[in-house]
Amino acid sequence: MGKKMKKKRAVVFAYSSIGYECLAELLTEGIEVAAVLTHEDDPDEEKWFRSVRELAEENGIPAHTPEKLGEDELRLLRELRPDLIFSFSYRTVIPASILELAPLGAFNIHGALLPRYRGRACINWVVLNGETETGVTLHHMTARVDEGRIVDQQVVPIDDDDTAHDVFKKMIPAARAVLRRSLPAILEGAARGREQDRSQATYFGRRRPEDGLIDWSKSAREIHNLVRAVTHPFPGAFTHLDGKKLFVWRTRPHPPHPAPYLAPHLEEECITPGVVVSSSPLKVSTGAGALEIERAQWSDGEESKGDELRLPVGVVLTEKGHKWNELRSND
């Protein structure tokens, strides 16, 4: 880190693998971490990331897991008197009364290129929206979430078939690199940063499992983006058939083209969205093009290849649990 500096004391709010790696970077660089505030793992959530709590305990750092940040946490930080506050993938908004306790500032790593994609679930949203790149932003924390001055950023490319989890894995080293680059200036109180361009700001909210419902009237590419945005380890995209929920885990979009296996005069773009137009490979019509389902799973079954479902041509997948319908041509 260059010239030797007086050791600074920090309090870290962190969770997940980005939180783990950034906490590890602070420890590597000799920052005194007085306490870590993190979250209890949700028993209903798939555990696919490293534990901040375990890293803190391995290094003799007190780890706290409050359900919310209130007077007890404010009192704790007043007693610890941190020079700095850091937030890495922490899921709770940190109140201004806490942020103001750090004379050298409070800094957050955000999982997008601010000022775009402020808010929650940014990695899922950038994939769902078909972005070709995203990144991480290190910024000052203020009373208004994700609006503080930008200290540093690093771009992360998104490939056509990257899932949200693939993008997340790319962002872990990027987050640590941004923190490493910026620490000298932060410790010297010189990381002033630049104001965000408010005219370019976009906001996105949290995503819930029910938001994975497939709208077959959208294009094959749009549905493919939804699938890769919420596939494992997230809750998944889904549709319905005969009153049963079908999770769709991996797909491949196809452009519109003639479908002679249905009827000579029919083309996929003329078919009601959601119709099975091929059983092997399993392909479903959409608002534009066909979507090949490569991996899927009934809610009460095991994950399998799409063609192993043996869905007959003409069956209609629906947004609700309707009974089976058959496509009829006008011959």
N, C-alpha and C positions, 0 to 999 in steps of 0.2 A: 504493500500500500504506500510505498514511498517513505517519507520522513516519519520518524517516531512521533506519535501523538499521545497526549494524556488520555488514559482509558475513559471512555464515556459509558454511562449507564443507560440501558434501554429497557422498556417494557414492550413485549411483543404479543400482538393479537394474531393468531395464525391457525390454519387448519389445512388439511389435505397435503398433497405432495409438493405443491408450490410453497406452502407454508413450511413444510419440512426442509426443503432445500434452502430457502431463504434464511431460516433460523440457523441452519448449518453454516451458511456463509457468514453470518454475524459472529458465530462462535469461532470460525476459522480466522476471522480478522481481529479477534481479540476483544470484541465488544462485551462488556459486562451485561448479561441479560439478567435482570433482577427478578423477573417473573414472566410467565407465559400464560395468556388466557386463550383457551381453546374451547372446543365443543365436545360433549359426549357423543359417541357414535350412535347414529340412529339404527336400532336393530332391524328395521324394515328396509334399510338402504344397503345395497351391495357394497362390501368393503373392497375398494379397488385402489386405494391410495395409502401412502405412508402416514404413520402416526406422529403428529407433532408432540402429543403428550408423552409418548415413549422417548422421543429424542430429548425432551426437556428433563425427564426423570433420569435418563442415562447420564446427563450432565449436571445433576444435582440442582436443577432449577425448579422452584416451586411452580406447579401447573394448576391452574384454576379453571373450572368449567361451569361458570354461572349460566343460568338459563336466560338471564337478561342482565344488562348493565345498569346498575342503580347506585344507590348511596354507598353500599358496601364496597363496590369496586372503586368508586371515587375516593373513598377513604383510604383504601389500599394504595392507590397510586400516589396520593398525597404523602403517605408514609414512605413510599419507595423513592420519591423525588427523582424521577427519571430525567435524563437530559434529552432523550429521544423516545418517541413512540413509533412503532412500526406495525403495519397491518398487512398480512399476506393471506389472501383467500379466507378472511374471517367473515362469517355470514351474518353478523349483527352490526347494525349501524352504531358507530362509536359516538357518543354525545360530545358536543363542543366543550362541555365542562371538563371532560377528561383530556381532550386534545390540547386544551390550553395549558395543561400542566407541564408540557415538555418545552423548555426554553429554546432548544435547537430545532424544534419542529416535530410534526407528526407526518409520516410518509406511508403511502399505500402503493401496493402493486396491483394494478387493475388488468384484467385479462382481455384487453382490447386496445385498439389504437384511439385513445381519446383525442378529440371530443366525441367521436362516433362510438356507439354502443355503450353509452352509460347505462348503469343499472345492473340487473341480475342476469344470470345464465348466459353471459355474453358469448361463450364458446359455442353453446348450442345454437344461439341465434345466428351467429355468422355462418355456420354450416347450413342451417335451414334456409338462409337467405341466398345461398349460392356464392358467397364471397370467395375470392381467389387468394386473399391474404388477410391476416389479422395481426396480432402482436401483443406485446405487453407494454404498459405505461407505468412508470414510477412518477407519482405526483404528490404534491402537498395535500394533506387532508384538511378539509374545511367543514363548517357546519352543513353545507350543501354537498351531498354525496357526489363524488366523481367530478367536481367542478374546480378543484384546486390547480395551481400552476404546475405545468409539466416539467419534470426534471430530466427525464430521459425516456426513450422508447426503443423498441427493437421489433422489426417486422418478422412475422412467421408466415411462410407460404402455406396455402391450402391446396392440395391436389384434388382432382375431380372426385375421387372415390374415398377421400379421407373421411373417417367418422369423427364425431366430436371428441371421442377418446384419443384418436390418432393426433388430432390438433392439440389436445391437452398435453400429450406427452412431448410434443415439440416445444410447447410453451414453458415447460419446467426449466430446461437449461437457459432459455432466453431470459426468464425472470431472474435467475441467479446471476446471469451475466450483467444485466442492467443494474442490479443492486451492487455488484462488485465494482462496476465502473463509477458509480455515483457516490460510494461511501466516503472517499476522501473529502469531497466537497461538502457532503452532509455533516461530517464530523467537524469540519472547520466552520460550519455555519454559513457556507458560501453557495449552497445549492438553491439559488433563488428560483430558477426555472423561468418558464414563459407562460403567459396567459393563454388559456384556451380560446379558440375562435367559436364563440357561441352560435354563430350562424351555421356552423357545420355540425352542431350537436344533434345526436339522436339518442332516444331513450328506449329501453326495453325492460319489461317486467319479468318476474319469475315465471317459470314454466311448471305446470302440474302434469301428473301422469295422464290425465284425461285430455290434455292438449295433443296427445299423440294420435288422436282419431284421424284416419285418412279420409280426405275429401277427394273422391275419384274424379270429380269434374276438373280438378287441377291437372296440369300437364305431367307427363311421366317424369320429366326432370325435376319439377317441384316436389313431387311425392318422393322421388329418390332422395332429394335433399332432406326432406323430413325424416325419412328412415335413417339415413346416416347421422342425422343430428341427435336422434334419441335412441339409437340402438345400444346394445350392451356397452357399458354397464348401466345405462339409463333405462327407464321403464319401458321404452319401445313404442313403435308405431303399431296401430292395430285397425282392424276392420271387423265386420260381423258376417256370419253365414249361418242360417238355420238356428238363430238364437244363440250361437256360440261366438266367443271372441277369438279372433285369429291374429296373433302377433306376427308382424313382418319384420325380420331382422336384417336381411340383406337383399338388395335389389339391383337391377340394371335397367336403365331407361333405353327404349328403342324409339326411333322416329316413326311417324305414320307410314304405313305401306299396305298394299293389298293383302287381304286375308281370304284366300280362296277356299280354306278349309271350312269357312262358314257358309258362304254363298257367293257365286260368281260376281254378283252386283254389289257386294258389301265391301267396304274398306274400314279399317279400324277407326278412322276419324269420324265415320258415320254411325258407329255403334254407341249405344248408351254406355257412359262411363261406369266402370266397375264390373263389366262382363268378362268372364274367363274366355279368352279367344284361342288359347292353346293349353293343353294339359301337360305336355312334355316337350320343351320346357314350359313351366307354368307362366303364362303371360296374361295380363289383365288390361283391358282397354281403359284409357284415361281421357281427360279433356283434350289431350294432344299427344298422340303416340301411345305405345303400349309399354307396360312395366313388367319386366321379368322378375318374378319372385324366386330368389335363389335359396333363401333360408327362411323358414317360418315355423310357427308353433301354436297349436291350439292351447287355450288357457289352461286346460286340464291334461295336456300331453307333453311329449318331449319335442325338442327342436329337431327339425329334419330338413332335407332338401325340399324345395318347393314342389317338384314333380312327384315326390313321394306322397303328397296329399291326395293325388289322383282326383282332382276336381274336374268334373266334366265340362266340356265346352258349352257355353251358353248360361252357366250358372252366374248369378249376379251377386257380387259382394256389396254390402250395404253399410251405411253409417250406423244404422240401428239393427237390432236383432231380428230382421224380417225372415220369413220362411224362404225356402229356395224358390227362385224364379227362373224360367227358361226364356231365352231369346227366341223370338219367332220371326221368321222372314215372311215377306208378303207374297210368297209364291203359291 
